[in-house]
Amino acid sequence: MVKYLIKYYLLLLIFFPGSLTPAQENNFLNKLDTSRKIARAQVVFNQIENAISSGNVSLLSNYLSSQTYLSLSNGIRGYYSSNQAFYILEDFFKIYNVTSFRFDNLNSAENTPYATGVYNYEYKGKRNSAQVYISLNKSAGGWKITQITIN
Amino acid sequence: MFFKKKLNLKGDRKYLAIVFFILILLLISTVVIPLIIDSRENNWEEYLTEEINKIEQEATEIYKKKEERLLSVKSELKKELLVVLSPPNTSYRNLIRLVNEERFSDYSVEVLAPNGRVIAWNEDVALRREEIFPLEYPLGQTYFHNTELMTYLSVVDTIVLENDNFYLALSLPIEKHYKLQNPYYIPVSLTNELNENFFTQFEIFYTPFVSASKDGRKFSFELLNNYNNKIGLVEFFKPTLASEINSIKQAGENFQVFLFILLILFSALWFKGKFRKLKFRSLRVLSLLIILVLIRVLFYSFVFPARFLEGDLVDPANFSSAFAGGIVKSPIEFFVTALFFLIISVYIFQNIFSYIKEKRRKNKTISIILISSFTIIFFLSIRAIAATVKSIIFDSAIRYFKEPDLIPDLPALSMNLNLLIFSLGSFLLLCGFILLIVFYFKSFFDYGEKKNFILLLILFEIAGLIFYFLQKQPLITPFLFILITGIIFLLSYYFYIKGKNVYNFIYALLAASVVSIILMNHFNLLLERNSLRTVSYEINRPNDNLIRFYIDETLKSAVRDDRIVNAFYKKNTNYDALAFLIWSNSSLQKESLQSSVSVFNSDKKLIGSFYVGIEKPQLSDEDFNNLNEDGFRIFVPAALKENYEQVFTGLTEVKGRDSVIGYISATIVYDFNLIGNKTFPDFLESGSNILSPVVDINELRIFEFTDSKVSRVYGDIYPSRDQVEPIWETQFSPDNDAWITLTINEEEYLAYLKRTYENDEEKITAILLREKQLTWNLFNFFKLFVIHSLFILIFLFLILISRLKDFSYTFRGQLLVAFLIISIIPVIVLALYNREVVQERARTAVINELNERLNYLENHILSQKEKHPNRDLITVFANAGDELGISFGAFENTEQIFNSKAQFYNSGFFKSKLNPQAYYSLNYLSYREYLTREKIENFSFNSFYKKINVNDHSFSISVNDAFNKVDIIYSTMDMDVFLFGIYSLAVIIIIFFSAVLANRISAPIRKLTKATASVAQGDLNVILENKEKGEIKDLINGFNRMTSELQKNQIDLAELERENAWKEMAKQVAHEIKNPLTPLKLAVQQLIASYREKSDKFDSVFEKVTQTILNQIENLSSIATEFSRFAKMPSLKLEVVNLQEVIKDTINLFIEEEVKIIFNSNTDSSLIEADNNQLRRMIINLVRNSIQADADEIKIDLNSTDNNFILTFTDNGKGIPPSDRDKIFEPGFTSKEKGMGIGLKLTKRFLEGINGNIVLQETSEKGTIFRITIPQLK
C-alpha cells in the first residue's frame, strides 16, 4: 500500500515540474539578460550584425525586448513578444537565407541609436537584397531592440 | 492470408510485423536516397534539359488554362448577347443585367455599339474606348493589355446582328502590379502562381517586344496566344544542381520522418497490448506518461507535423512560447502538446477515480504527505494554468477579442481549440487531485461526502489566499482564485456523486471553457494595459531617423525598379498611377504613414502624385537644388514645415540611359494629432499603424506635459491641473516610467507615464485608458464563448453519435429530442430574427446618413450656383466638398468629372466610370436616387447615387461610406457576438436541462424496463424502490406486487408441482412395482407349494421360480433406473456464445440497482460453448447473491489462460459465515428467508455440464470472491 502511494507521489512529482514552469514565466530570453552589464550601443550593434550575418537568432535573443516591432519582407509586421520575435526571426532567416549582411550606417547617439544596412539573401535560388533598419532603446536591463525592419 | 497464417500474425504480433516492415523500408531509404542523388549528379545535364522542358510545359499549361477560361466565357457571353441584342427582344435592362451577372464578376466586360460607344459594362472597366480602337490585335485573338496597375488578358470580338456589328471586350486580370499590406487586398499574379508551383523564381514580360534573356542562369520561353502569336515572354532561373540535391534530400528526409512516425505509432499500438497486462495501476500510468512524453519529444525532434504544413498553423506570429525549448512554438505544436497532455490527464483522472473507489485502508502518515503534496500541486497548477493562458494572450499576434468575424479565421480558431483542450486536461487533473485529497481527508475527518467537500473548499480558499500573498508576482486576483477553486470543487463533487460517465467530460469542458475565457479576459485586460506602454513606444518610435529610412528605402527601391523607370519612356503613362504604384509597394503603405509620392518630369514639372492623410504636396524649384552626387536628398519642405510637427521629403533623380529623365519625391508626415490614422481609408490601412491593434485608439486619452505644463492633448478631454495632480507625486521607475490611476470627470482611468528629457526639459507623456465596464467584459466573454460552444456542441454530437445505438429508440432519447426540438428551434429563429432586425437598422442608419449628405451637397451646389451663376461647375463641386467636409463624386453622363478624392480615381485604383446599375436606374428608369454595394478589392461599401439638375443640366452625384465613414453604435459583428453568445449559452443550458429532465422523467420507465427484462430472465427477486408520485408510483407498486405475487405463485406452484409430481410418481411407482410383485408373489407361492408338497419337480420348479424372481427383480431395477433418469436435470442446449457479451448484457439488467458492477476483461475474444440461458441465469444468481449480501460494488474480471477463461466475481458484501462455507453448493441450503437453496447448486451443475467449475476462492466480512473456470471454444 505504502509503496503504491509513494509511486503515485513520485509519478506526480515527475510529471508536474513541466506544467509548473509554464511558458510565460519560463521566458528564458528575458531572464538571460538580468545580470548583464550595459554595453555600449556600438558593441550591441556589432553583435547584432554578427547574429544576422550568421543567421543565428540565439545571438540576438539577449536584445529582444518584451515588445519588439518587426517589419519583415515576408509580410510580418507589428509588435511581438520576445518569444514570438525569436521564432519569427528564426523562420525568416531559414527561408531568406542570408548571403551577406553589414551595417553601412550606424548612429550610436545616446538616446536613439539606430543602424541601417543591406541584407543580401537567397530565396528559391534567386539572390536578392533588403534594406535593414534596427533601433535600440536603453532600459534598466541594458540595450534592447525596439525595431527590426527588413524590407 | 497465407503469411498471416504462416507467421501467426494474431493480436499484437501484427503490429510488431508492421514495425519490422517499416524498419526495413527505413533501411532501404537510407540506401536509395544517396543512390538517387548520385544518379542525379551523374545525369544532371540530361535531367536539367528534361526539367526545363517540364517547367516550360507546365507553366504554359497554367497560362493556357486562363486563356481557355477567357475564351470559353467570351463564347458563352457572346451567345447570350446575341439574344439580348437581337430585335425584337432588344432590352437594355437585360443587357445591363447580363453583363453584371455574378458569373462574369471576375472579368471586365464592355459591350460597344456599332458606332464604338460603350453601351454596357460591368464594375471593373479594364479597357477604355480609346484603348479598344484601333484594335491592338485582330478580333478574336487574346493579348495582354497593360496598365500601370494591372495587366489583363483581353480579347475583343464582334456580335453580328443583321447589318450591325456590336463589339464585346472581355478581360481577365492576370497580374496586379501594386501590393497592399491589407486584409482586403486580393492578390492576382500569374508570376506568383508560377513561383509557388515550381522551386524557382519567374519573371513575366507581358509584351511581345522583349527578347529572350542572355543570362546563362535563366531560361526564357514565349507565351503564344490562341492564334500562336507571341504576346509575352516568361523567364525563370534554371534549377541548379545544389538546389536539386537539396530538394531530394528534403523529400527523402520527409519520407523518412513519415516512416518514423508510422514506426512510433505502430510501436505504441504494439505496446498497448503489453501495457494492459501490467499488474499495477501506478505502473500503467507511469508507463503511459513516459511513452507519451517520449513520443511528443520525438515528434518535436522530427518537426512533425509542422514539416508537412505551411501557413498560419505553423506561424510563430500566431503563437510561440519558449516553454520546454520550443515544444509549443506554433499553434500546431501547441495543439499536439495539448492533445498529449489531455490524453495523460484523462488517463490519470480515470485511474484516480477508480483508485478512490477501490481502496479502503489508509495510512495516516501517508495521507498527510499526500494531502499536503496535492494541495501544493493544486495551487501551483492553478498558477501554471494562469501562466499558460497569459502566454496565449501575450505571445500571440491574434487579438482574440477583436477578431472581425463571429467565427474567426483558422489561427484564432485553432488557438481557441488549443485553449479548450489544455483547459479540459488541466481541469480533469485538478478534479483528480481534489478527489484524492477528499479521499485521504476521510482518514481524519468523515462528516459525510458533502460536508467533507465544503470543509475542504473553505480550507482551500483560505490557503489559496495565503498562497496569493506569498507569491512575488501573483498572476490572478484572489477573486479569480476563489472562483476557479469553487468551480473545481463543485465539479469534483459532481463527479464523486455521479461516478464515471462519459458526459462528465462535457461538464468539465463547459467549466474549463468558462474559466479559460475568464482568464483570457483577465490577461487581455492586462495586455491592453501593457499596450499603453506600447503606445508610448509608438509615439516616440517615428523619430527623424526612421522617417528618413523609410523615405530613403522608398525612393531607392523606386529608381531600381525597371517598370518604374521604363514608364518614363512610354507614351500616355498615367503618372498618378505610377505614384500610387510606388506608394503601394513601399513602407509608406505597409506602415500606413501619412505620406505622398510625386512624380516630376525632367523639367521638374509635377506630372503625377498620390497622397493620403496629407495635402497634395508641392515642391518649389529650390527644393530641386542641393541634390547630392547620387542625385538624392532628404529635407524638411518649407511649404509643409509650419503645418506638421515632423515632416520630411525625399527627392531623387530618375536616371535614364545617359541622362536624368525625371524625379520622384516622397513625403512623410508625423503629427501627434494624426494618431489613429482617422484620415486613412480602411481599404488602404495596413493594420499596423501607429498603434498595435490591442486597443482602440478612440478609447485612449493622451496628454503630454513639458515642464509640468500641458503641451499636447490627444482625445476629447483637456485635463485641469487638479485632475492630473497625482502625476507630479508619482515615483518613476529606473526606466523612467510609472503606472497610476487617475479620476477624470468621475471616470476611472489607468495611466501609463513615460518621462523623457529633451533639451534639458522634462517631458512626461501620459497614456490613459478608461477602466472597463461590465458590459464590455460580457461582450468579450461571449466573443470567445460562441467559438467554444461550437467545439463543445461538436464534442457532444460526437458522443451522441458514438452512442446512437443505445440512444436512438429509447424513451429517454425520444424525450430529449422532443425537448431539444421544442426549445432550440424557437431560440434559433429568435436569434436569426433579431440579427435580421439589427442588420436592417444598421443599414437604414447608413442609408439615412448617406442620403442626408447627398441632400446637403445638392443644396450647397444649387445655392452656390444661385449666388454665383458664373462660377464653373468644378469649383462649385470642390467648394461643396470642402465646406461640408464630404467626399463625393460627380458624373456627367457615364464619366466622372469631379471627385473630392481625385487621387484614388486618377490613379486608376478606383474606376472613374459610373456604376452601370446606377446609370441604368437613374437614366433609364428615372430613379432619383440609387443605393448599391460596391467593392474595392475585398472591401465592401455603400454607394448612394442621386440625380441633380444644375442649370437644366443633369448630373449624378455619389457619396459612399468608404471615404465618409458612418459610425454605427453597435456593428453587426458586435450584435452577432451578443446574440449568438447569449443564444449559444442558452442552447447549452437547454441541452443540459433537457438531458436532466428527460433522464428524470424516463428514469422509472427505464427501471421498469430493466426489471421486466430481469423477470423475463427468471429473476423474480427484483423489487423496485418507489419514490415516484401519481401513475408512475401506481405502476411501480403494481410491478412490485406482480413480481412478489409471481414469486409467491412460483413457490406455491413449485410446491404443488412437487406434491403432484410426488403423488403421480407414487402412483406410477406403485403401479410399476405392482406389476412385478404379482409374478413375484405367484412365484414364491408356487415355490412354497412345491416345497410343502415335497414335489419331485421341486428342483425344476425352484429353478424356474428363482429365474422368475430374478427377472422381476431386474424389472424392478429397470423401473428404478427409469425413474432416476426421469428425475434428472433438463439437458443442456449447447451453442457458441460470446462470454463477454453475455456478461455485459446481463449486468445491464442491474443498472438501476444500487450496486456498482465493474467488468474488466483482458481478452478480445471470449467464445465458449454453453447454454446461453443457463449462463445468464448463473450470472444473475451470482450478482443477486452479492446484492443480497449487502454488496454495493461487484467486480467481474475475465481473464484468459491457455485453454480456459477465468471469471472472478468479487463483491464487498458481508461474506459467507465459516459454518456455511462447505454447504453452499449443497441443494436446499440457503441463508435467505425466501431462498430455495438451489442457485449455487444449479450453477455448479451447469458448469460441470460444460466441463467448467466454480470454487469459493475467498470470503470474509469484507467480501466474497468466486472463481469460475470455463473452457475456451476450440
Contacts between the chains, C-beta under 8 A, distances in Angstrom:
chain1	res1	chain2	res2	distance
A	1	B	359	7.9
A	1	B	361	6.4
A	1	B	363	6.5
A	1	B	366	7.8
A	2	B	363	6.1
A	2	B	366	6.0
A	4	B	280	7.1
A	4	B	282	6.0
A	5	B	363	7.5
A	5	B	366	4.9
A	5	B	370	6.4
A	6	B	366	7.8
A	7	B	280	7.4
A	7	B	282	3.9
A	7	B	283	7.5
A	7	B	286	7.1
A	8	B	282	5.6
A	8	B	285	7.9
A	8	B	370	7.7
A	9	B	369	7.0
A	9	B	370	6.5
A	9	B	373	6.2
A	11	B	282	6.4
A	11	B	285	6.1
A	11	B	286	5.2
A	11	B	289	6.9
A	12	B	373	7.3
A	12	B	374	7.7
A	12	B	377	6.4
A	13	B	373	7.7
A	14	B	289	7.6
A	15	B	289	6.0
A	15	B	344	7.5
A	16	B	377	5.8
A	16	B	380	7.3
A	16	B	381	7.3
A	18	B	324	6.7
A	19	B	341	7.8
A	19	B	381	6.5
A	19	B	384	4.7
A	19	B	426	7.8
A	20	B	380	4.9
A	20	B	381	7.3
A	20	B	383	7.6
A	20	B	384	5.2
A	21	B	323	7.5
A	21	B	384	7.8
A	22	B	323	6.2
A	22	B	384	4.8
A	22	B	387	3.5
A	22	B	388	4.8
A	22	B	391	6.5
A	23	B	321	3.3
A	23	B	322	6.5
A	23	B	323	3.6
A	23	B	328	6.4
A	23	B	387	6.8
A	23	B	388	6.2
A	23	B	391	3.8
A	23	B	395	6.6
A	24	B	321	7.3
A	24	B	387	4.8
A	24	B	388	7.3
A	24	B	390	4.5
A	24	B	391	3.9
A	24	B	394	6.1
A	24	B	395	7.0
A	25	B	387	4.9
A	26	B	321	7.9
A	26	B	322	6.2
A	26	B	323	5.4
A	26	B	324	7.9
A	27	B	322	6.1
A	28	B	322	5.6
A	29	B	322	6.1
A	67	B	530	7.7
A	67	B	533	7.2
A	67	B	534	5.3
A	67	B	537	6.7
A	67	B	692	8.0
A	69	B	537	7.5
A	69	B	541	6.8
A	71	B	587	7.4
A	71	B	590	6.8
A	71	B	591	7.1
A	71	B	688	7.6
A	75	B	181	6.7
A	76	B	317	5.9
A	77	B	181	6.6
A	77	B	590	6.3
A	77	B	591	7.8
A	77	B	686	6.8
A	77	B	688	4.3
A	78	B	317	7.7
A	78	B	397	5.8
A	78	B	688	4.9
A	78	B	692	6.2
A	78	B	693	7.8
A	79	B	534	5.6
A	79	B	537	8.0
A	79	B	692	4.6
A	80	B	317	6.7
A	80	B	397	6.7
A	81	B	394	5.5
A	81	B	395	4.9
A	83	B	320	5.3
A	83	B	321	5.4
A	83	B	322	4.7
A	83	B	329	8.0
A	83	B	391	7.8
A	83	B	395	4.8
A	84	B	316	5.6
A	84	B	317	6.1
A	84	B	319	7.9
A	84	B	320	4.8
A	84	B	395	5.6
A	84	B	396	7.4
A	84	B	397	7.0
A	86	B	320	7.4
A	86	B	322	7.0
A	87	B	316	3.4
A	87	B	320	4.2
A	87	B	326	7.1
A	87	B	329	5.1
A	87	B	330	7.3
A	88	B	316	5.1
A	88	B	317	5.7
A	88	B	320	7.4
A	90	B	316	7.8
A	91	B	315	7.9
A	91	B	316	6.3
A	107	B	545	6.6
A	112	B	543	5.5
A	112	B	545	6.4
A	114	B	545	4.8
A	114	B	546	7.4
A	114	B	549	7.8
A	116	B	549	5.8
A	116	B	552	8.0
A	123	B	201	7.5
A	124	B	195	7.0
A	124	B	199	6.0
A	124	B	200	6.0
A	124	B	201	5.3
A	124	B	237	8.0
A	125	B	199	7.3
A	125	B	200	5.6
A	125	B	201	6.6
A	125	B	237	5.2
A	125	B	239	7.2
A	125	B	240	5.9
A	125	B	243	5.0
A	126	B	200	7.6
A	126	B	201	3.9
A	126	B	237	5.6
A	131	B	549	7.5
A	131	B	552	7.7
A	131	B	553	4.6
A	131	B	556	7.6
A	131	B	557	7.9
A	133	B	546	6.7
A	133	B	549	4.6
A	133	B	553	7.9
A	135	B	541	7.8
A	135	B	545	7.1
A	135	B	546	6.9
A	137	B	537	7.9
A	139	B	735	5.1
A	140	B	733	7.3
A	140	B	734	4.3
A	140	B	735	5.1
A	146	B	537	6.4
A	146	B	541	6.8
A	147	B	541	6.5
A	147	B	546	7.3
A	149	B	549	7.4
A	149	B	587	7.5
A	151	B	553	6.0
A	151	B	587	5.8
A	151	B	590	7.4
